[in-house]
Amino acid sequence: MSKSPENDRAAMQTPPVVTPEAWEAARLQMLAKEKAQVRARDALAAERRRMPWMAVEKAYAFEGPQGKVSLLDLFEGRRQLIVYRAFFEPGVFGWPDHACRGCSLGADQVGHLAHLNQRDTTLVYASRAPQADIARLKARMGWEMPWYTITDSFDADFGVSEWHGHNVFFRDGERIFRTYFVNSRGDEAMGTVWSYLDITPLGRQELWEDSPAGYPQGPTYKWWNWHDNYEAEATPNAKWAAVTDAGEAAFRKIAEQERKAT
């Protein structure tokens, strides 16, 4: 006989049930802590944008759908590159039908890449599986990110030969610099345009960010677009600008009310 929901809740030692007024007071207390965490996260991202860079002197080779490519090619002409080392190859649990379960869960979280591309950023996956197997896997799982085959010591040189991780690079002409690396539980947050941009040297490129002098920045929200409309609409739409201006005004009003309440 299955347990009733009431018995389950009692066994779980759930929090007390309170009045709407008490619940709202508790929510505001939690909100203050959450906002502090957001500000701390933003400060950490600002500090990350000021980390020193490491020049990549070695030439690395990958296999792509069209043949051999270099690390520089992976940028696709953009200034920023994020390379996720996914485990899909002989010896990995799931081979040859699946990639690593953890890497696959992460791949399922990846948002539409057009938004990253609009911020001059390219995201790619890299594994040691041959391209034919990668193409088969992507088709089966419905994944669309560029996915390359590692052919040399790239994984060993950048800390991802035995465990997954995101390496971030910046391109200045043909010079490449490594700017950041995150793995283990740090990879759990990856998938949204915001989580990716926050680990890049240029960040979200919005005016509110604390970035070094000369970094590209523009109005918050204004660059947002439908993923199939960036090329057709190169400049912010006037109606969208009006919508976001009204939204920002409303947010400021709410923030002021919350500040007074706490």
C-alpha positions, 0 to 999 in steps of 0.5 A: 500500500502506498503512503498518502501525501499527508504521511509523506509530508509529515515524514519529510519534516516540511516547514510550517504552514503560515498566513499570507502575511507571514509568508510574504514577510519570509519571502522578503527576507529570502529576497534580500539574501537572493539579491545579495547573492546576485550582486556577489555573482555579478562582482565575481564576473567583473573580477573574472573579466580582469583575470590575466590571459595566457597566450596559446602558442601551440597550433591545435588541429581538429576534425570537423564536418568539412575536414581538418580545422584549427583552433582559430577556425573554431571561432567562426570569425568571432572574438570569443570561443567557449570549448566544452570537452564532452566525453563521447568516444570508445571507453566511455559509458554509453559508447557507441550509442550515447555520450557520457550521461553527465555531458549529455545532460549538459548538452540538453540544456544548451540554449539557442546559439544565435544569442551567443553569436550576437554577442561575438561568442561561439560555443563548440563541443569537442570529443575524440569520437570520429565525425561520423559518430558525432553526426549520428549522435547529434541527429539522434539527440537533437543537438545542434551545437558545432562538435569537433573531433580532438586529434592531438593534445588539446584535451591534455593541455587544457585540463580536460583529458580525464574530466569535462570542462569549459575552456574560454578563449579570446581572439585578437586577429590571429592571436589566441588567448586562454582567458578562463576555465571551469569544470566539475560542479561549475559546469552545472550552471552552463547552458543559458546565454547568461551563464556562458557570457558571464565566463567570457572576457567581454561578459554580457556587454551591457552598460550596467556591468563593471568591465575594464575601460574600452570594453564593448557595452550597450544598453541593457535588453535592447540587443535581445531579439528572436533567434531568427531575426538578428540578421534581418534587424541589425539595430534595436527595434523602436517598439522593443526599446519602448517596451524595455524602457517601460519594464526598467521603470517598473523594475526600479519602482518594485526595487524601491518598494522592496528596499523600503519593505526590508 
